[in-house]
Every structure is written in structure tokens, then in C-alpha cells.
Amino acid sequence: MKRTIYKYYINNVRRQEVDLPQGFEILHVGQQDGNLVLWAMVDADAPTHKVPIMIFGTGHPVPEDLYLYHIGTVQVGAFVWHIFEDVTEEYNYIESK
């Protein structure tokens, strides 16, 4: 296993999927040159899978039927974005067993 820290640009949209190698560890989210960025420790040789990421602005409603893991809050100018990994599918899979 070759662990490396990689940077992934994320879009400022409500929901998106980011291709991350299996076994990833999210280290930080922030902004760089006005872009939202996620940094993760990854095994660059591991197969990737789509990780659902959700972004909510301060004051925006958050659906109650989702299981979200907060990975960071980022301020870009006057806006504050709260970034989550959507673990609803994983949670529902574990609960169904």
C-alpha cells in the first residue's frame, strides 16, 4: 500500500460524487484560489469508488432522512459551506443486516 495525500476539487452543488480510492481518509476541506477542495490520504493503487458528497450553506434546510458525516466547513468570501459525506446508503445497509 502506497499512502499519498491527494487533492480533489469539489463543485459547489448540493450533491455530487467524488471518485476516491477505497480506504480513503478525508483530512480536510478548504478553499484554494476560490475553489472548494478536499484533501484525502489515499492508496493511489486501490480501486476507486464514488463517494457521495453534499454541501449545504448556512441557513439552508438539511433533509432529515439522510445520514451525513460532517467533514468540514469552508468560508469563501461571504458564504459559509458545510460539507458532508452522505453515508445514508452505508447506514441503511448495516441496519438491514
N, C-alpha and C positions, 0 to 999 in steps of 0.2 A: 504494500500500500504506500503510495506517494502522496502525502498530505501537502496541499498547497492552498494559499489564500487567493481566491479569485473574486473579481468584481463583476457584478451583474447589474445592468441598467434596468430599472423598472419604470413602467409608464404610470402616469398619474391618472389612472382609471379605477373604477370601483373594484373590478375583478379582472385578474389576469393569471396566466400560468407561466411559471419560470422553469426552464429545464435545468435541474440541478442533479449532480451525481448522487447516487444512493449513498446514504450515510453522512450526508452534509451536516454541517453545524453552522447556523447563521450566527455571525459575530456582531454585526452592526448594520444599521441602515442610516443613511445620511444623505446629504446633497453635495454634489460636486459640480461646479460650474453651472448651477441652476438645474441639474438633473437629479432625480431620485436614484440612489444607488444602494444596492445590497451587497455586503461583503460576507463571504462564507468560506469556511475551511472545508475543503473537499478532497476526495481521492480522484484526481483527474482521470484515472484509468477506469473508474467504476462506471457502469451503465447509468444513463440519466433517466429521470422520470419527471413528469410535470408536477410542480408544486403550486397549488392554488394560493395566490396572494390577494389580499383585499386591503383597500385603502379607504379610510373614512376621514373627512375633515371634522374639525371641532364643530359641534352643534349638529352634525348630520346624524340621522337615525341609523342605528345598527340593528339588523334583524335579530330577533330573539331566538330563532330556530337554528342558528349557526353556532358551532363550537370554534372559537377563534383563539389563537395563541398570539399574544402581543409580542412583536419583535422589535418595535421601536417607534419613536415619534420624531418627526422631522419638521423643522420650520424652514420654509422657503419664502423669503420676503414676508408679507403679511399673513401668509397661510400656514396653518399647522396641520400636518397629515399624520394620522395614526395608522400604522402598518401592521397587518396581522397575517399569519399563516392560517388558512382555513383548514382545520383538522376535522371537520364535520364527518367526512366520509370515513376516516380512520376511526373516529369515536363510534360511529354507528356500527362499523364492522366489529369492533371489540365488544360493544354492548349486545350484539346479536349472538355472540358465542355463549 
